[in-house]
Amino acid sequence: MTRMRMLSRATSAIVLFVLFFLYGQSLFTSAYADVSLRKFPYPYRSMIAWMNDTEGLSTTTFEEVHRFLNTLKKNIPGYGDGVGLDIGDSFWLMAKSNSAVAMYSGPRKKDGSWPIDNQHFVLKYLKAGWIDSLHSYASDVNSEAFTFTRADAVHLIDWLKGKGIYLDVWIDHGDNNSNVGTNWGHGRGAIAGSPEYHSDVTFQSDSKRGYGFRFVWIFSGREHRSANLEFEIEDVSEKTLSKLKVGNTIAIRTIQNKNPTKVKITKIDPSAKTVYGIVNNVGRHTMLDYRTFLDSTHVAKAWEFSRVTSDRFGRIWYANLIDKQVSRETLDYLVENGLYEIFAVHLGYWGLPSGKGIERNTPQLLPEKSIRAFRLVKTYQDNGKILVAKGSRLLRYNLANDFLEFQVKVDGSRTIIVIKRINDPWLGSFTPAVNDLKGITFYCDKPVNTDIYIGNDEVPSKEIQRNPADFTGRKSIGIKWYAPDYTDYTQ
């Protein structure tokens, strides 16, 4: 994390006097003013998101499940009261059938039109915020009856720009030619010369700015993460083995991790002097990693992120397995360690014990155990522990928090925090607007005597939040997070 400081504690009194003489005001560093950046918006200690892949979720079931997830509507049939969480969704430009949220569905006609045109539905929920990502352009691999080309990508980008909508998040879909990942040999969106090539207009490069998706999830190995991993500890002494029991949790140190790793013991083999256990793999200190899409003519760039898709038994990214994603133990782990997490989900499908999914054939999308899991998460948010945010909001906040540059000045009795830029080392430094800084919070001794500026402009008081001491015992000041929106947009 990069921060600009004006002076250090070692600066002499003479230099301070010279600065005062030159600038006509007293300038001190964050060390003097005791200002530091808080990891998450006050009062939260963790931030999580769900990102839903649209397949299997029709327009009707989309509205059904988001009425429960995003509103506080009372007595929703089959669900009870809504939980009012900030959860976004995705869409396709084009789908082979009407079993997903897509602008166009059905085999394309010879004149280029589509049997089903849902532009109005997609636009409605893009504006409402219930859709905040694109799940690639197309639902299926190209065939005689269903073909995606670069012209389709340009069509959607022009449509979005024309509506004033700029999405940040791209999510590859498992089996289609518009993917930018080359999974299963189908992804051709970043292969120059292919009919499906579009990465130069979808993403940006050092020399050319495309539409500008900044964050990308690619369907390949490392972007899928398991919520827990099996762990073996070998050459354990007999004395230590005699003290251990199955079910115990032990802390060990590894070369890769400075902090102790907690291992829950599942099996002890005295003859092999080996202890077997499970390691929690949920949570990241940052969700961002560098990604390029290299071809012979263009280098497209984006920030890559991963999602939890599995546990050690198989895929858990289904509507009936939310409880396996967010147990109380997992949520406590995220809070205790101050971590981000993004969970992948298919709200339109249920998972089988084999780890594979099937289309739902139940009266409602979410079974009772998944409903209870979302209610559990709501209690963590209500108690100020975990902030649930749309994936796009989490990633934008993560970017700002990781690369914020600021100065601290002390002018008489007032402390002034001057935000200079978000020094994005991958897509380019920029001066942020207030919306780029939602939730950014600074620890300080006297919030009432502290102001925040972006460059030369003071952040309006209506956007500022001054906070009492949190779990660390420190007070803070910040730019307000997004106001809750519990509107039932289905009405």
VOVEXGU-437856 format. One record per residue (C-alpha): residue in three letters; x, y, z. Coordinates in steps of 0.02 Angstrom, whole numbers. Layout:
<pts>
PT  code       x       y       z
PT   ALA       X       Y       Z
...
</pts>
This chain:
<pts>
PT  code       x       y       z
PT   MET       0       0       0
PT   THR      75     166     -52
PT   ARG      51     322      51
PT   MET     129     491      23
PT   ARG     193     576     181
PT   MET     254     752     182
PT   LEU     387     737     318
PT   SER     455     606     435
PT   ARG     473     607     624
PT   ALA     659     636     600
PT   THR     631     805     515
PT   SER     721     940     609
PT   ALA     641    1093     687
PT   ILE     737    1202     563
PT   VAL     658    1119     413
PT   LEU     486    1134     492
PT   PHE     517    1319     521
PT   VAL     570    1343     338
PT   LEU     413    1256     277
PT   PHE     306    1362     390
PT   PHE     391    1517     324
PT   LEU     369    1466     142
PT   TYR     189    1404     150
PT   GLY     118    1513     288
PT   GLN      44    1364     378
PT   SER     100    1224     491
PT   LEU     128    1061     394
PT   PHE     150     895     483
PT   THR     151     713     434
PT   SER      27     576     472
PT   ALA     150     526     607
PT   TYR     121     690     696
PT   ALA     -66     693     664
PT   ASP     -75     506     697
PT   VAL    -179     471     541
PT   SER    -186     301     459
PT   LEU    -297     211     335
PT   ARG    -427      91     404
PT   LYS    -442     -76     312
PT   PHE    -632     -75     292
PT   PRO    -774      52     305
PT   TYR    -822      88     486
PT   PRO    -872     -11     587
PT   TYR    -841    -169     485
PT   ARG    -695    -288     500
PT   SER    -722    -388     341
PT   MET    -807    -368     173
PT   ILE    -888    -504      66
PT   ALA    -985    -517     -96
PT   TRP   -1085    -645    -192
PT   MET   -1069    -646    -381
PT   ASN   -1207    -744    -467
PT   ASP   -1181    -824    -637
PT   THR   -1343    -799    -730
PT   GLU   -1370    -970    -808
PT   GLY   -1528   -1057    -749
PT   LEU   -1602    -896    -681
PT   SER   -1749    -837    -786
PT   THR   -1817    -661    -778
PT   THR   -1956    -723    -663
PT   THR   -1843    -815    -542
PT   PHE   -1718    -670    -547
PT   GLU   -1851    -556    -475
PT   GLU   -1907    -689    -352
PT   VAL   -1737    -716    -272
PT   HIS   -1682    -533    -273
PT   ARG   -1843    -481    -189
PT   PHE   -1785    -589     -43
PT   LEU   -1600    -546     -51
PT   ASN   -1607    -358     -82
PT   THR   -1766    -295       1
PT   LEU   -1843    -297     175
PT   LYS   -2013    -346     107
PT   LYS   -2117    -440     236
PT   ASN   -2186    -615     219
PT   ILE   -2120    -660      47
PT   PRO   -2203    -827       2
PT   GLY   -2080    -969      34
PT   TYR   -1946    -854     103
PT   GLY   -2016    -748     245
PT   ASP   -1948    -573     269
PT   GLY   -1816    -509     148
PT   VAL   -1638    -491     214
PT   GLY   -1596    -326     128
PT   LEU   -1418    -368      77
PT   ASP   -1322    -279     -62
PT   ILE   -1306    -422    -187
PT   GLY   -1283    -398    -373
PT   ASP   -1306    -512    -523
PT   SER   -1248    -537    -702
PT   PHE   -1320    -551    -877
PT   TRP   -1279    -609   -1052
PT   LEU   -1293    -514   -1214
PT   MET   -1360    -669   -1300
PT   ALA   -1424    -838   -1241
PT   LYS   -1476    -995   -1333
PT   SER   -1634   -1011   -1228
PT   ASN   -1738    -905   -1109
PT   SER   -1671    -991    -952
PT   ALA   -1558    -847    -904
PT   VAL   -1556    -658    -894
PT   ALA   -1501    -602   -1068
PT   MET   -1539    -457   -1183
PT   TYR   -1579    -576   -1326
PT   SER   -1632    -759   -1319
PT   GLY   -1674    -899   -1438
PT   PRO   -1595    -946   -1606
PT   ARG   -1556    -787   -1701
PT   LYS   -1665    -761   -1853
PT   LYS   -1595    -742   -2029
PT   ASP   -1632    -555   -2025
PT   GLY   -1524    -538   -1867
PT   SER   -1670    -515   -1746
PT   TRP   -1708    -624   -1596
PT   PRO   -1867    -716   -1541
PT   ILE   -1852    -640   -1367
PT   ASP   -1791    -462   -1337
PT   ASN   -1765    -419   -1152
PT   GLN   -1672    -256   -1170
PT   HIS   -1799    -166   -1060
PT   PHE   -1778    -295    -920
PT   VAL   -1588    -288    -922
PT   LEU   -1587     -98    -928
PT   LYS   -1710     -87    -783
PT   TYR   -1602    -190    -667
PT   LEU   -1437    -114    -725
PT   LYS   -1506      55    -673
PT   ALA   -1577     -18    -511
PT   GLY   -1407     -94    -469
PT   TRP   -1469    -274    -457
PT   ILE   -1361    -313    -609
PT   ASP   -1180    -255    -598
PT   SER   -1078    -376    -705
PT   LEU   -1070    -461    -874
PT   HIS   -1057    -651    -878
PT   SER    -963    -645   -1044
PT   TYR   -1060    -603   -1202
PT   ALA   -1138    -771   -1246
PT   SER   -1210    -926   -1164
PT   ASP   -1148   -1065   -1278
PT   VAL   -1013   -1123   -1397
PT   ASN   -1039   -1064   -1575
PT   SER   -1141   -1177   -1686
PT   GLU   -1242   -1164   -1844
PT   ALA   -1393   -1105   -1744
PT   PHE   -1300    -994   -1620
PT   THR   -1151    -885   -1667
PT   PHE   -1061    -747   -1573
PT   THR    -943    -628   -1664
PT   ARG    -846    -470   -1630
PT   ALA    -989    -368   -1703
PT   ASP   -1101    -428   -1560
PT   ALA    -975    -366   -1431
PT   VAL    -967    -196   -1515
PT   HIS   -1157    -191   -1519
PT   LEU   -1171    -216   -1329
PT   ILE   -1032     -93   -1290
PT   ASP   -1114      40   -1398
PT   TRP   -1282       2   -1316
PT   LEU   -1209      18   -1139
PT   LYS   -1119     180   -1182
PT   GLY   -1277     249   -1259
PT   LYS   -1370     216   -1096
PT   GLY   -1229     294    -993
PT   ILE   -1188     128    -909
PT   TYR   -1007      79    -876
PT   LEU    -984     -92    -798
PT   ASP    -824    -140    -707
PT   VAL    -840    -328    -689
PT   TRP    -820    -465    -820
PT   ILE    -852    -648    -772
PT   ASP    -804    -784    -895
PT   HIS    -937    -917    -926
PT   GLY    -885   -1100    -930
PT   ASP    -929   -1149   -1107
PT   ASN    -931   -1015   -1241
PT   ASN    -821    -933   -1372
PT   SER    -832    -755   -1305
PT   ASN    -728    -799   -1150
PT   VAL    -559    -715   -1133
PT   GLY    -491    -868   -1044
PT   THR    -451   -1015   -1159
PT   ASN    -536   -1147   -1051
PT   TRP    -575   -1310   -1141
PT   GLY    -511   -1229   -1301
PT   HIS    -674   -1130   -1320
PT   GLY    -625    -957   -1259
PT   ARG    -575    -854   -1411
PT   GLY    -613    -676   -1356
PT   ALA    -428    -632   -1334
PT   ILE    -363    -721   -1490
PT   ALA    -327    -593   -1625
PT   GLY    -388    -642   -1796
PT   SER    -529    -752   -1731
PT   PRO    -708    -702   -1776
PT   GLU    -743    -688   -1589
PT   TYR    -595    -575   -1548
PT   HIS    -650    -428   -1438
PT   SER    -526    -401   -1294
PT   ASP    -457    -243   -1375
PT   VAL    -628    -159   -1369
PT   THR    -686    -238   -1205
PT   PHE    -532    -201   -1099
PT   GLN    -397     -68   -1103
PT   SER    -211     -68   -1138
PT   ASP     -66      52   -1115
PT   SER     -96     125   -1289
PT   LYS    -284     109   -1311
PT   ARG    -434     121   -1198
PT   GLY    -574       0   -1236
PT   TYR    -742      -2   -1149
PT   GLY    -647     -24    -987
PT   PHE    -697    -178    -886
PT   ARG    -571    -161    -745
PT   PHE    -598    -326    -653
PT   VAL    -604    -499    -729
PT   TRP    -636    -677    -672
PT   ILE    -571    -806    -795
PT   PHE    -632    -984    -806
PT   SER    -472   -1081    -773
PT   GLY    -380   -1164    -630
PT   ARG    -317   -1033    -509
PT   GLU    -473    -924    -513
PT   HIS    -572   -1066    -433
PT   ARG    -534   -1078    -247
PT   SER    -584   -1206    -118
PT   ALA    -655   -1147      48
PT   ASN    -545   -1273     138
PT   LEU    -394   -1380      99
PT   GLU    -330   -1546     163
PT   PHE    -166   -1533     257
PT   GLU     -35   -1660     312
PT   ILE      93   -1638     450
PT   GLU     231   -1769     440
PT   ASP     367   -1827     560
PT   VAL     269   -1780     714
PT   SER     353   -1836     875
PT   GLU     272   -1972     983
PT   LYS     261   -1850    1128
PT   THR     163   -1726    1022
PT   LEU      53   -1862     946
PT   SER       3   -1921    1120
PT   LYS     -67   -1747    1158
PT   LEU    -172   -1730    1001
PT   LYS    -351   -1785     970
PT   VAL    -462   -1787     817
PT   GLY    -566   -1628     819
PT   ASN    -429   -1523     901
PT   THR    -371   -1364     815
PT   ILE    -185   -1333     815
PT   ALA     -82   -1185     754
PT   ILE      73   -1215     649
PT   ARG     193   -1103     558
PT   THR     237   -1128     375
PT   ILE     367   -1050     261
PT   GLN     231    -969     156
PT   ASN     137    -886     300
PT   LYS     208    -774     435
PT   ASN      54    -795     543
PT   PRO      13    -966     618
PT   THR    -100   -1077     511
PT   LYS    -243   -1159     605
PT   VAL    -269   -1342     563
PT   LYS    -422   -1440     620
PT   ILE    -368   -1621     648
PT   THR    -468   -1752     554
PT   LYS    -354   -1904     572
PT   ILE    -200   -1960     669
PT   ASP     -87   -2100     606
PT   PRO      41   -2142     742
PT   SER     129   -2275     638
PT   ALA     165   -2148     501
PT   LYS     194   -2007     625
PT   THR      72   -1904     524
PT   VAL     -72   -1790     570
PT   TYR    -207   -1750     441
PT   GLY    -315   -1595     451
PT   ILE    -414   -1460     363
PT   VAL    -353   -1282     334
PT   ASN    -475   -1139     309
PT   ASN    -437   -1063     138
PT   VAL    -571    -927     141
PT   GLY    -524    -745     134
PT   ARG    -392    -635      54
PT   HIS    -305    -476     112
PT   THR    -330    -411     -65
PT   MET    -434    -485    -205
PT   LEU    -330    -405    -344
PT   ASP    -198    -483    -457
PT   TYR    -122    -427    -622
PT   ARG    -190    -499    -786
PT   THR    -146    -472    -969
PT   PHE    -225    -544   -1126
PT   LEU     -81    -552   -1248
PT   ASP    -100    -572   -1435
PT   SER       3    -519   -1584
PT   THR     -73    -346   -1600
PT   HIS    -137    -290   -1430
PT   VAL    -106    -313   -1244
PT   ALA    -269    -296   -1149
PT   LYS    -258    -273    -961
PT   ALA    -371    -295    -811
PT   TRP    -366    -335    -627
PT   GLU    -400    -519    -600
PT   PHE    -493    -586    -449
PT   SER    -534    -759    -385
PT   ARG    -693    -829    -309
PT   VAL    -734    -971    -189
PT   THR    -816   -1106    -295
PT   SER    -784   -1268    -199
PT   ASP    -743   -1356     -40
PT   ARG    -636   -1512     -26
PT   PHE    -783   -1622     -76
PT   GLY    -836   -1529    -235
PT   ARG    -921   -1374    -303
PT   ILE   -1022   -1272    -179
PT   TRP   -1074   -1130    -296
PT   TYR   -1258   -1179    -300
PT   ALA   -1417   -1107    -226
PT   ASN   -1442   -1253    -106
PT   LEU   -1264   -1247     -35
PT   ILE   -1250   -1069      33
PT   ASP   -1232   -1142     208
PT   LYS   -1071   -1228     153
PT   GLN   -1001   -1061      97
PT   VAL   -1039    -957     251
PT   SER   -1041   -1057     412
PT   ARG   -1023    -963     576
PT   GLU    -845   -1029     588
PT   THR    -802    -958     417
PT   LEU    -879    -788     455
PT   ASP    -786    -777     621
PT   TYR    -624    -819     530
PT   LEU    -651    -678     406
PT   VAL    -685    -555     547
PT   GLU    -539    -608     656
PT   ASN    -415    -596     512
PT   GLY    -485    -440     427
PT   LEU    -513    -518     256
PT   TYR    -607    -493      93
PT   GLU    -699    -635       6
PT   ILE    -803    -661    -151
PT   PHE    -917    -813    -165
PT   ALA    -970    -878    -335
PT   VAL   -1148    -941    -345
PT   HIS   -1274   -1008    -470
PT   LEU   -1441    -956    -397
PT   GLY   -1529   -1044    -540
PT   TYR   -1457   -1216    -502
PT   TRP   -1450   -1341    -360
PT   GLY   -1296   -1447    -327
PT   LEU   -1288   -1636    -310
PT   PRO   -1180   -1731    -184
PT   SER   -1064   -1770    -330
PT   GLY   -1022   -1584    -339
PT   LYS   -1111   -1562    -505
PT   GLY   -1262   -1452    -535
PT   ILE   -1435   -1483    -602
PT   GLU   -1573   -1366    -653
PT   ARG   -1689   -1339    -507
PT   ASN   -1856   -1430    -504
PT   THR   -1912   -1361    -336
PT   PRO   -2050   -1235    -293
PT   GLN   -1922   -1100    -251
PT   LEU   -1740   -1059    -281
PT   LEU   -1674   -1062    -103
PT   PRO   -1703   -1205      20
PT   GLU   -1726   -1165     204
PT   LYS   -1543   -1199     248
PT   SER   -1484   -1070     120
PT   ILE   -1612    -945     183
PT   ARG   -1545    -971     359
PT   ALA   -1368    -944     295
PT   PHE   -1412    -775     219
PT   ARG   -1501    -727     381
PT   LEU   -1344    -773     478
PT   VAL   -1239    -659     367
PT   LYS   -1366    -520     395
PT   THR   -1336    -532     584
PT   TYR   -1149    -509     556
PT   GLN   -1184    -354     453
PT   ASP   -1312    -286     577
PT   ASN   -1183    -311     716
PT   GLY   -1052    -210     621
PT   LYS    -936    -356     584
PT   ILE    -953    -398     399
PT   LEU   -1007    -281     260
PT   VAL   -1098    -367     116
PT   ALA   -1070    -273     -47
PT   LYS   -1099    -300    -230
PT   GLY    -945    -375    -311
PT   SER    -914    -218    -413
PT   ARG    -919    -110    -256
PT   LEU    -803    -226    -159
PT   LEU    -674    -227    -299
PT   ARG    -679     -38    -324
PT   TYR    -658     -13    -137
PT   ASN    -516    -141    -131
PT   LEU    -427     -47    -271
PT   ALA    -446     122    -185
PT   ASN    -391      56     -15
PT   ASP    -239     -35     -86
PT   PHE    -170     110    -188
PT   LEU    -230     270    -106
PT   GLU    -103     411     -93
PT   PHE    -137     549      31
PT   GLN     -52     689     127
PT   VAL     -88     750     301
PT   LYS     -76     932     352
PT   VAL    -103    1013     522
PT   ASP    -168    1191     512
PT   GLY    -189    1262     685
PT   SER    -314    1152     776
PT   ARG    -373    1062     618
PT   THR    -303     906     536
PT   ILE    -324     902     347
PT   ILE    -315     739     250
PT   VAL    -280     775      66
PT   ILE    -316     631     -53
PT   LYS    -199     649    -201
PT   ARG    -237     501    -313
PT   ILE    -273     317    -328
PT   ASN    -103     264    -393
PT   ASP    -163     110    -489
PT   PRO       0      28    -545
PT   TRP     -85     -79    -677
PT   LEU    -221      22    -764
PT   GLY    -153     194    -726
PT   SER    -157     324    -588
PT   PHE    -310     437    -576
PT   THR    -384     574    -468
PT   PRO    -537     497    -388
PT   ALA    -711     569    -371
PT   VAL    -812     544    -213
PT   ASN    -895     390    -287
PT   ASP    -723     309    -308
PT   LEU    -691     332    -122
PT   LYS    -853     268     -45
PT   GLY    -811     194     126
PT   ILE    -630     252     134
PT   THR    -596     284     318
PT   PHE    -449     357     415
PT   TYR    -404     330     596
PT   CYS    -372     496     682
PT   ASP    -367     564     859
PT   LYS    -500     699     840
PT   PRO    -624     667     699
PT   VAL    -721     824     746
PT   ASN    -566     928     704
PT   THR    -522     834     545
PT   ASP    -571     870     364
PT   ILE    -548     771     203
PT   TYR    -502     849      37
PT   ILE    -483     777    -137
PT   GLY    -346     885    -208
PT   ASN    -396    1065    -173
PT   ASP    -581    1026    -148
PT   GLU    -655     985      21
PT   VAL    -768     833      23
PT   PRO    -945     897      58
PT   SER   -1001     875     238
PT   LYS   -1150     770     182
PT   GLU   -1026     639     120
PT   ILE    -923     636     281
PT   GLN    -947     517     427
PT   ARG    -860     543     595
PT   ASN    -852     386     700
PT   PRO    -828     341     883
PT   ALA    -694     218     936
PT   ASP    -704      45     857
PT   PHE    -637    -124     919
PT   THR    -458     -55     914
PT   GLY    -505      89    1029
PT   ARG    -472     218     893
PT   LYS    -589     350     821
PT   SER    -603     383     635
PT   ILE    -669     492     495
PT   GLY    -720     431     324
PT   ILE    -818     455     165
PT   LYS    -988     374     185
PT   TRP   -1024     204     110
PT   TYR   -1172     184      -6
PT   ALA   -1339     216      77
PT   PRO   -1443      55      93
PT   ASP   -1569      32     -46
PT   TYR   -1709     -87       1
PT   THR   -1823     -37    -143
PT   ASP   -1925    -178    -218
PT   TYR   -1891    -141    -401
PT   THR   -2004    -284    -455
PT   GLN   -2159    -181    -415
</pts>
